[in-house]
Amino acid sequence: MAVLFFDIGATLADVSFEADGSLRFSPRPRVLDVLAHFADVRKGIISNPGPGQGAAERAAAALDEAFAGQFADDRLIHWGPKTSRAIFDEAVTSAESAADGCVFVGEDHDERALARTAGMRTAAHPVFAQAAVDNRPVLWTRIGLPQGRTLAQLEALANDTEVVPVHVASDRLVLAMATALGAEVLQRGGFTTDLRGSVEDTAAFLVRDDRPVTMPEGFTDASDESAADTEMVLRAAAAYGFVCGEVAGKAPPVGSLGPAPGGVYVAVPAGAAIEHVHPPGARPGHTERLLPDPALLSRPGEVQTEGFAVEGLTEGIGNGVPSPATVAAVRAAVTPEALRGHVARLSGVDPLVAGQPGKVRSRDASAADNARVVDALSLRFQELGLTVRRHAFRWRGHRLFNLEAEHRVEGADSAVLVTAHLDSTAASGHFVDADGRPRPYDPAVDPAPGADDDGSGTAAVLTAAECLRALIADGRQPTRTVRFVLFNAEEQGLVGSKFYARAAAATGDRIVGVFQMDMIAGLQSGSAPTVEIHAGSSVPGPVVGASDALGDLVARTVRMIASDVTVQQLTGADDPAVGRSDHASFHERGWAAVAVSEDLFSSPQGTPGTGTRQYHTPGDTILDEDHDTEFAASIARCVTTTALTLAGL
């Protein structure tokens, strides 16, 4: 009989840390059913509790609380880093079994690769633990939904067999992990399955390619549907060819999983980092990391969005028009000076913490300063009297945190989220070695100040929190819960917000609207100030109208309190930011969300935006000629006013 070893974070449970250091594990969907299935099988843990004295003890206590009695054999519990095969060898020894009689169940494909070097079998999700025991492969699978079949019907079948979705391309196509057994169940249910390569030690990404596609001769008279299908295939081939060319000779080969919205799905093996592969002319956010989730098809936020209804977003809080008192409070708190101070500390101009030595060189997910920034931001939110939680996840061997600061309103129908991403990158910069020869960006050591991207958005979230504190001190209270959330590893394919939204959906979180600020300080000299409000969603249904309604609220506020700023409302399939910033992680779950930015994207006619010209370079500093804190303050005031009004202030 096999011995099963499970990772905890993102595999068995979503992990969060309270401000006092206490730890909470929230079981992932289908996990408890899997553990019940293996009730009589020996089960252990291979997981990293993090550094610090007492970390393993706290993790053990949280494990016992969330999974009482499931992991009773202390000899099979292994705490420590999974950066080499050592901990996996220790697990095999503790099992007193042959290595291939042990199964490691973990979402992280790099960790699965290490487990394999120790001779263990692996499973990419608990749902596939039995397949690993039986030595049956798990395959990347494209699931087609013929006319008459719905996502709800697919979910009912998938959640009762060996299928886990990773991306919903449309109401007609879903990318998933599945065994042959699972695929057979779907086929009997009237769905089509296209089995691709083995999952093994790979992870799925969507890589978009914005380059023009040259259609073959003879397509001038083709139907719109036929032309669109051909363009999709050609775009996918071009994107896949480019990715393969970029990683050739540097890493194991990348596998194609077929056409995806705007590009191609790829299976990326352990050791192949494609997050900084940039096709020529790529728009921001062209790479998206895809996470397995049995609950992905249900879009739990959709039911809530339907309940609020487009015209009911402001129900119970007046007509949604900002009050003079709220506008005045926002103007007092969200100032160019306040934003500049926060950005200066986040981008390394001033010390990260006033009165203490140490400046930030980079907030890149691979940089040591990333953790220091999380600590400093956490402290600031605590000073504002907010309940602070760190939501842990792993990326490329790094232990990272999203940061959540909440003012909870007991009995509230929902929460309003004001968000940005805290990490940075300089992947588009030019670097040379000691001999002056060009070399790739090294995120661990190269500067990535990210003053605009997204130091400006992070600073705006901080000033919004400071404004809320001032309102509460003045005796006012919101009627909805307000959360200030800063996502990590956005630059690596929306990784942090994907983990956050997935966990929020699993716990039945109620969210009425998400306001994401991503780059709000870029304004080229002599250009008219223009704000982009992105509501476009690749997910159909209630989220479309509700996100448009959020965008309308922001646009109305801009015209009310920043009349010198031109509004560009972008929605539908023509929105260039569809799927490209952290708001998309909430669309994926059915929640209303918008991303607000400077004039970042080129127009359909090719006219460049008027935002920063230092995008993803070491030149993205607060001293950049395109960095305008007056403009940033205008956008931040409008978003903050809209969000706090929606929260009932």
Buried (B, 14 or more C-beta within 10 A) or exposed (E): EBBBBBBBBBBBBBBBBEBEEEBBBBBBBBBBEBBEEBEEBBBBBBBBBBEEEEBBEBBBBBBBEBBEEBBEEEEBBBBBEBEEBEBBBBBBEBBEBEBEBBBBBBBBBBBBBBBBEBBBBBBBBBBBBBBBBEEBBBBBBBBEBEEEBEBEBBBEBBBEBBBBBBBBBEBEBBBBBBBBBBBBBBEEBEBBBBBBBEBBBBBBBBBBBBEEEEEEEEEEEBEEEEBEEBBBBBBBBBBBBBBBEBBEEEBBEBBBBBBBBBBBBBBBBBBBBBBBBBBEEBBBBBBBBBBBBBBBBBBBBBEBBBEBEBEEBBEEBEEBEBBEEBBEBBBEBBBBEBBBBBBBBBBBBBBBBEEEEEBBBBBBBBBEBBBBBBBBBBEBBEEBEBBBBBBBBBBBBBBBBBBBBBBBBEEBBBBBBBBBBBBBBBBBBEBEEEEEEEEEBEBEEBBBBBBBBBBBBBBBBBBBBBBBBBBBEEEBEBBBBBBBBBBBBBBBBBBBBBBBBBBBBBEEBBBBBBBBBBBBBBBBEEBEBBBBBBBBBBBEBBBBBBBBBBBBBBBBBBEBBBEEBBBBBBBEEEBBBBBBBBBBBBBBBBBBBBBBBBBBBBEEEEEEBBBBBBBBBBBBBBEBEBBBBEBBBBBBBBBBBBBBBBBBB
